[in-house]
């Protein structure tokens, strides 16, 4: 199995690892594809939240991305970035693109998930499993549509 390069923070400090307390829950949901210790970028455009404003901000991260039979979930530096069930209508608000075989992007309007936020958030993940994530995500969304 091809694992790909992990971030230096993951290799040294395990930053970007799935928390031990979360792993059993994900496994019980049936993990379809997962990668941890992956790097990427969070891009915020015209972002506003209580106490935060940013016209444009781009921040690198170490985190994980997983798709189970129930949801897509992603964390960056131990903070939840994406956690949407496939049965939740907001799943259609995620714009998922395969940028290249090693990079997948999830973009969304922040107000869809937080009433008092506004602006566009894009999360780009660098993983050799990008094409697999893209295919599994689209398959699960299509199954949900029925």
Secondary structure, DSSP 8 states (H G I E B T S, - for coil): -------HHHHHH-TT---HHHHHHHHHH-EEEEEEEEEEEEEEEEEEETTEEEEEEEEEEEEEEEEESSEEEEEETTEEEEEEETTSGGGGG-EEEEEETTEEEEEEEGGGT-TT-EEEEEEEEE-TTHHHHHHHHHHHHHHHH-
